[in-house]
Amino acid sequence: MEMKVVVAYGGTSPEREVSLNSGRAVYEALSQKGHSVVLEDVLSPKEFVEKWHTFNADGVFIALHGGWGEDGRFQTCLDAYGIPYTGSGPEACMFAMDKTVAKLLFSTEDLQMPKGNIIHKGHPAGIREEDMLRRYVKLVVKPNRGGSTVGVTLAKTSEELRSGIENCWKAYENEDKALVEQYIPGKEITVPVWEKENGEIIALPAIDIRPHVGFYDYKNKYTSGCTEYICPADFSEETSRKIGDIAVLAHKSLGCRSYSRVDFRVTDEGEPYLLEVNTAPGMTATSLVPKSAKAYGLEFGDFLESVIKVSFRIERRF
């Protein structure tokens, strides 16, 4: 059935450029499937909902990344106006975006995560972080509410640790917490989670992410040719099933809907460490969810069409 869909993209976060690319990719794929698609660069949730009646559309595909587009505020506005949209509701978006809250919810399910501490803005790294530097090969420093690897650094020394924390504040001016976590040697793995039209929630094939140089930072993530992607990842059947089960459990523990992407580090012994859940993962030409969907047997447009069908029929709570 043909639908009219407004693709909300752009936004005002540091991830705006990624969102613009995601939105254009979604627009092209859904248009090719025969849907009527409108691209809307959203600079304010208020302006968007006030303009909604002019679109005469069935719903919104949210291709916004970071900030109010992904942390639940935009979703709250859409709910208040009764506007159908793709992906998770306000609570799940808020939980997933706030990594410290997400880790608390993951811990209730006994999901294994890297050890870490929280640094509050205005407070320098202390004895706990210096002790972590002595115990682990290196540390990962990242903004608490960031995405797209913006502001993420690796630290082996006290100087790199201090610089990494400062980088969090520079990347997101409204950020008030940074996470300092144990670096897990091994593979960078991501697993999309998909709610099928029959209501079944499954893990799509895992992707092994292999940057040619350095770690999976912003450049390696969004520059074509900088990273090799192996999908499905080369794991034993048992390890693949374990990672997939954890991904689905992480998705459910935050109350996610429709689809998400769950990130891991997996040791050389096949031990998975859960990192985070993304409720609005990238949909660019180099993005991971389309790669995994294709390995499962779903072309990009078919996957997106399934997402809008499932999302638009969800009964939203007000």
N, C-alpha and C positions, 0 to 999 in steps of 0.2 A: 504494500500500500504506500503510495507516495505521500510524503509528509513535507511540511514547510518547517525548516529548522533554522534558527538563528545561532550562528557560531559566535560566542562571546570570546574575544581574544584581545591581546594587547595588554591592557592594565597599566599600572604605574609602579610595579615592583622592579627590583633589579633583574628579574627574569623576563622582562618585557620582550626582549628580542627573541627568546626561545618561544614565548607564547605567540608572537606574530607568525613564526614559522609553523607552529603546531596548528594554528587556526587556518592558515592557508592550505595545509595538507588535508585537514578534515573537510574543508570546503570543497576541494577538488574531488576527494574520494566519494563524499556523499552526493555531489552533483553527478558524478559518473554513474551512481546507482539510480539516478532518475528523480532524486528529491529536489525540491525547491529550497535553495540554501542562501542565506544572507550572512555576510561577514559584518560584524559590528565591533569596532574598536571601542572597548568599554573603559572609560576613564573615571567613572563614578557609578557605584551601584544605584544611587538615587536617580541619576539621570537615566540610567538604563530602564529601571522599572517604570519611571514616568513615561518613557517612550514606548513601552512594550505594546500598548494597544495599537500602535501604528503598524506593527509587523503582521498582525493577523496570522501568527504562527502557532504550530503545535507545541513547541518547546525550545529549550536552549541547550546547545551542546557547549559545555564549559571547557574552553581551551585556555583558560587563564592559569598562570603559574605564580605561586608566591603571593605574599601580602593578603589583602582582603579578598582576592579572587580564589584563594585556596584554603584560607584558614577558617571558613565557615560564615564570614560576614556577608558575602555575596549570596550564598545559599540561604541565609536567614531572610534576606530581602526578597528573594524569589519565593520562598515559602509564604511570606507575609502577603504577597500579592497573588498567591495561588498559581504560580508559573511553573510548569514542569521543567525539569532540567536533568542533565546526565550526572551520574556519579553519586557520591555519598552525600548524606545530609549534613547540617551544620555541626552537630556534635562530633561525628566521626572525623570531619575535616579539621575541626579544632584540635581534637586529640592527636591526630596524625601529625599536624603541623608543629605542635608543641612536643618536641622530642622527649622532654623530661616526663611529661604526662603519659605519653605513649609507652615509655619504658616501665612506668609503674603498672600500667594495664597489662603489658606483656608479662611482667613478673608474676601477676596473679595466675597466669597459665603455666608458670615454671618454664618459660621459654629462655633459652640460653642466649645471653648478650655479652658484648665486651664489657669489662669492668670500666667504670668511669666516674668522674666527678663533675660538678657544676661550678662554674666561675661566674659570679655576679659582677655586673658592670661596676667599675670603680674599685673592685677588690683584685689585687694582683694574685698570681699563682703563689701557692704556699707550700707548706711541708708535704701535704698529701700529693700534690702534683710532682714535686721533686722526687718523692719516693717512687712514684709511678715511672719516672724517667729512669730510675736505677733498676727497676724490676723488669721493664719491658723493652723490646727492641726499639720501638718508637711509639709515639702517641699520635692520635688523630685529634685535631682541634677544629671544631665547627660551630657555626651559629646554631642556637637552639631552635630557631624557627625558620631556618633557611632551606633552600632547595637548589636543584641544578648544580650542586657542588660549588655554588658561589660562596666564597669566604672560607673554604675548607683548606687546611694545610696539614702537613706532616711535620712532626718535631722530634729531633733526637737530642737536642741540647736545651739548656735553660733559656738561651737567647732565642732559639727558634720557637720555644713554647710561648715566651712573652710576645714575640712578633705575631705568632698565630692568633693569640687572644686579641691583640689589637686589630688584627685583620678582620675579625668577626664584627667589631664595632664599626669599622670602615665600610664593610660590605652592606650592612643593614643599620642605618642610623637609629632606628627604633628598637634594635635588639638590646635586651638587658641581661641575657644569659648566654654563656658559651659552654659547650660540652668538651671535656678533655677525656678521651677514651683510649683504652688499650688498642694498639694496632694488632690485628690478627693476621699473621702471615698466611698466605694461601691464595685462594682464588676469589675474585670479585664476581658475585653471582646475583642475578635478579630473576624473579619469578612473577609474572603477571597472574592475577587471580580474576576469574571471569564468572559472572552469574549468567547461566544459560537461560534461554527463554522458558524452560520448564521449571526453573527455580533452583536447579542444582548448581552448587558453587564448586568450581574445580580450579586446580592449578594448571596453567598452561606450561609448555616446556621451558625449563630453566635455560638461561643464557649465561655462558661463561664469557666475561668481559676481559679482554687482554690488550691493554694499551701498549703500543710499541715502545714508548719512552715514558718513564715516570709512572705516576698513579692516575686513576681515572678522574682527572680534574676537569674543569670547564672546557679547556681547549681540547682535550682528548675526547670529551663527551660529544662536542658539537662540531668538530672539524672532521670532515670526511677523509678517511684514509689513515687517521691517527690511531685507530683502535680496531682490533680484530674481534669479531663476535662469533662464538661457537654455539650453535643452537640446533638441536638440543645439546646441553652441556654433557661432556663425557664422564658420566658417573655410573656407578653400578645401579641396577634396578632398585636395590634397597635404599641407597643413598638418595636417589632421585625421588623416591616415594616419601622418604623422611623429610626432605626439603620442601616438597610440595605440600605435605600435611601441615608443616609448620607455617607455611605461607598462608594457607587457608585459615588456620587457627588465628594467626596474627590479624588477618583481614576481619575475621568475625569478632575478635576481642575488642576492636575499636568501633564495631558497629558499622563497618563499611558496607556499601551497596553497589551493585552493578558491576564495578570493576576496580581494580587497584593494581599497584606493582609493589612487590616486597623485595627489599634488598638484603643481601647476606654477605658475609665473608665465610668461606669454607676452607678449613685447614687441609693440608695434604693428606691427612688421615681420614678425610670425609666428614669432619665434625662441623656442623653449621652453627654460625653465630648470627642471630638476627640483628639487623641494623635499624631499619625503619620501614614504614609503609607510606607510599605515595598515593594520595587519593585522586590527583589530577596529573598523571604521568605525561611526559612529553609525547607528542604525536608528529614529530618532524621526520624528515627522510632518514635520519640516522637514529631514530628513537627505537626503544627496545620492545615495547608492547607489540607494534606491528610485526617485528621479526619473529617473536614468539608465536603470535597468532598464525602467521604463515606456516611455521613449522608444524603447528597443530592441524593445518589444513584449511585455515580461514584467510581469505584475502582481506586486505585492509578495509575495503569498503563493506564487505560482509560483516566484519567484526564491528565496525562503527554502527552499521544498521542494526545489529543485534543490541548494541549498547543503548541506542535511542529507544528501541521498542521496549526493552526491559525497564529503562529509567522512566520513560514517560507514563508508564502505567502504574508506577509505584505510588501508593497512597501517602502523600506527604502529611506530616503532623504540623499543626500550627500552634 
